[in-house]
Amino acid sequence: MVSCVSFDINLLWLLPTFFPSARIVFVERCPLDVALSNYITNFVLQDSAWCGLHYAFDFEDLSRVQAAYRSLVDHWSTVLADDDSAASTGSDVQVLRLGYERLVTNPAETIPELLKFLGLPPSESCMHHHEPLLGQEKRWKGVSTASLAQVNEPIHGKRKGRWKNYRDKIEEAVLDLSAFVSGEEDKAACGFGS
């Protein structure tokens, strides 16, 4: 299962019960790029729209949601990797935290590592996910999320560091979200210092 909805993390506590050998991959993207991407996406504004993504229309709300989400990723990464917790639940859930920027910059190295973690054989078709299968016009007809356009594109890094183009407009969000950017690798991924 693949989920782009950050609130689905609230259900993660159920996973070891139903899928004791599950593999969880958190693809972690620069929080400033995530906030900007949410903000500029045309989510329909109505009560039932997009699983309650009303926070996406305000950078202050985006900052709070990002903080809560990243805190939960840290929590679940620790709890699910804990041997004592696994022993008490009888699960073998494993967690991989994968940098989005690394994935789009070096997919030829990152995708085989991801497939190995998932217990899947190497597959060249992962590098060509956007190409239609034989006899089909489009490959991803069933995608009904805001990512529809992206799944039909090759892997690229065009959206990496895009927040910098709007730095002066989102200055407060930069201050709020930059607290989640730690370590030289994360800073480089987000484009700090450039």
C-alpha positions as CSV (number, residue, x, y, z in Angstrom):
1,M,0.0,0.0,0.0
2,V,1.2,3.5,-0.8
3,S,-0.2,6.5,1.0
4,C,0.6,10.2,0.5
5,V,-1.9,11.3,3.2
6,S,0.1,12.3,6.3
7,F,-2.8,11.5,8.6
8,D,-2.6,7.8,7.8
9,I,0.4,7.6,10.1
10,N,-2.1,7.8,13.0
11,L,-3.2,4.2,12.0
12,L,0.3,2.8,12.0
13,W,-0.1,1.3,15.4
14,L,-2.4,-1.3,13.8
15,L,0.2,-2.5,11.3
16,P,2.1,-5.1,13.5
17,T,-1.2,-6.7,14.4
18,F,-2.5,-7.2,10.9
19,F,0.8,-7.4,9.0
20,P,3.5,-8.6,11.4
21,S,6.2,-8.8,8.7
22,A,5.4,-5.4,7.1
23,R,8.0,-3.2,5.6
24,I,7.4,0.6,6.1
25,V,9.1,3.2,4.0
26,F,9.0,6.8,5.0
27,V,10.0,8.9,2.1
28,E,11.2,12.1,3.7
29,R,11.3,15.2,1.7
30,C,12.5,18.7,2.7
31,P,9.7,20.0,4.9
32,L,9.8,23.4,3.1
33,D,9.2,21.7,-0.2
34,V,6.4,19.6,1.3
35,A,4.7,22.7,2.7
36,L,5.0,24.6,-0.6
37,S,3.8,21.6,-2.6
38,N,0.7,21.3,-0.4
39,Y,0.1,25.0,-0.5
40,I,0.2,25.3,-4.3
41,T,-1.8,22.2,-5.0
42,N,-5.4,22.8,-5.9
43,F,-7.1,20.8,-3.2
44,V,-10.9,21.2,-3.4
45,L,-12.0,23.3,-0.4
46,Q,-15.1,21.6,1.1
47,D,-15.9,19.5,4.1
48,S,-15.0,16.2,2.7
49,A,-12.2,17.3,0.4
50,W,-9.0,15.3,0.3
51,C,-9.3,13.6,3.7
52,G,-9.4,16.9,5.6
53,L,-6.4,18.7,4.0
54,H,-7.8,22.1,5.0
55,Y,-4.4,22.9,6.6
56,A,-2.9,23.1,3.2
57,F,-4.2,26.6,2.7
58,D,-2.2,28.2,5.5
59,F,1.5,28.1,6.1
60,E,1.1,28.3,9.9
61,D,-1.2,25.3,9.8
62,L,1.2,23.5,7.4
63,S,4.0,24.1,9.8
64,R,2.1,22.6,12.7
65,V,1.0,19.5,10.6
66,Q,4.6,19.0,9.5
67,A,5.9,19.2,13.1
68,A,3.3,16.6,14.2
69,Y,4.0,14.3,11.3
70,R,7.7,14.4,11.7
71,S,7.4,13.8,15.4
72,L,5.2,10.7,14.6
73,V,7.7,9.5,12.0
74,D,10.4,9.7,14.6
75,H,8.2,7.9,17.2
76,W,7.2,5.0,15.0
77,S,10.6,4.6,13.5
78,T,11.9,4.1,17.1
79,V,9.0,2.1,18.4
80,L,8.7,-0.3,15.5
81,A,12.5,-0.9,15.4
82,D,12.6,-1.6,19.1
83,D,13.5,-5.3,19.8
84,D,11.5,-5.4,23.0
85,S,8.4,-4.0,21.3
86,A,8.8,-6.5,18.5
87,A,9.2,-9.4,20.9
88,S,6.0,-8.4,22.9
89,T,3.9,-8.2,19.7
90,G,5.5,-11.1,17.8
91,S,6.1,-8.8,14.8
92,D,9.0,-8.3,12.5
93,V,8.0,-4.9,11.2
94,Q,11.0,-3.0,9.6
95,V,11.3,0.7,8.9
96,L,13.3,2.4,6.2
97,R,13.6,6.2,6.2
98,L,14.5,7.2,2.6
99,G,15.4,10.7,1.5
100,Y,13.3,12.0,-1.4
101,E,16.1,14.2,-2.6
102,R,18.5,11.1,-2.7
103,L,15.8,9.1,-4.5
104,V,15.3,11.7,-7.3
105,T,19.0,12.5,-7.5
106,N,20.3,9.0,-7.7
107,P,17.4,6.6,-8.5
108,A,19.7,4.0,-10.1
109,E,21.4,3.4,-6.7
110,T,18.4,4.1,-4.4
111,I,15.7,2.0,-6.1
112,P,17.6,-1.3,-5.9
113,E,18.3,-0.6,-2.2
114,L,14.5,0.0,-1.7
115,L,13.6,-3.1,-3.6
116,K,16.0,-5.2,-1.5
117,F,14.5,-3.8,1.7
118,L,11.0,-4.7,0.5
119,G,12.2,-8.2,-0.3
120,L,11.6,-7.7,-4.0
121,P,13.9,-8.7,-6.9
122,P,15.7,-6.0,-8.9
123,S,13.6,-4.6,-11.7
124,E,14.7,-2.3,-14.5
125,S,11.0,-1.5,-15.0
126,C,11.1,0.7,-11.9
127,M,13.3,3.1,-13.7
128,H,10.7,3.3,-16.5
129,H,7.5,3.4,-14.4
130,H,6.1,6.2,-16.5
131,E,6.2,4.3,-19.8
132,P,2.9,2.6,-20.9
133,L,2.8,-1.1,-20.8
134,L,2.4,-3.0,-24.1
135,G,-1.0,-2.2,-25.6
136,Q,-1.9,0.5,-23.2
137,E,-2.2,4.2,-23.8
138,K,-1.4,5.1,-20.2
139,R,0.2,3.1,-17.4
140,W,-1.4,4.8,-14.4
141,K,-5.1,5.0,-15.1
142,G,-6.2,4.3,-11.6
143,V,-4.3,7.1,-9.8
144,S,-6.8,9.6,-8.3
145,T,-4.5,11.8,-6.2
146,A,-2.8,15.2,-6.8
147,S,0.2,13.2,-7.9
148,L,-1.5,12.0,-11.1
149,A,0.8,14.1,-13.3
150,Q,4.0,13.0,-11.5
151,V,3.4,9.3,-11.8
152,N,3.3,9.7,-15.6
153,E,6.7,11.5,-15.6
154,P,10.2,10.0,-15.4
155,I,11.9,10.4,-12.0
156,H,13.5,13.8,-11.8
157,G,14.6,16.4,-9.3
158,K,12.9,19.5,-10.7
159,R,10.8,20.0,-7.6
160,K,13.8,19.7,-5.3
161,G,14.5,22.9,-3.4
162,R,11.6,24.7,-5.1
163,W,10.8,26.5,-1.8
164,K,13.8,28.8,-2.4
165,N,11.9,30.4,-5.3
166,Y,9.3,31.6,-2.8
167,R,11.6,32.3,0.2
168,D,10.6,35.9,0.6
169,K,6.9,35.0,0.5
170,I,7.1,32.2,3.0
171,E,9.7,33.6,5.4
172,E,7.8,32.7,8.6
173,A,7.2,29.1,7.4
174,V,10.9,28.9,6.6
175,L,11.7,29.8,10.1
176,D,9.2,27.3,11.6
177,L,10.1,24.4,9.3
178,S,13.8,24.9,9.2
179,A,13.9,23.5,12.8
180,F,13.2,20.1,11.3
181,V,16.2,20.3,9.0
182,S,19.2,19.0,10.9
183,G,22.5,17.5,9.9
184,E,24.5,18.5,6.9
185,E,22.8,16.0,4.6
186,D,19.3,17.3,5.4
187,K,20.5,20.9,5.0
188,A,22.1,20.1,1.6
189,A,18.9,18.3,0.6
190,C,16.8,21.3,1.4
191,G,19.2,23.7,-0.3
192,F,20.3,25.7,2.8
193,G,23.4,27.7,2.1
194,S,22.7,27.9,-1.6
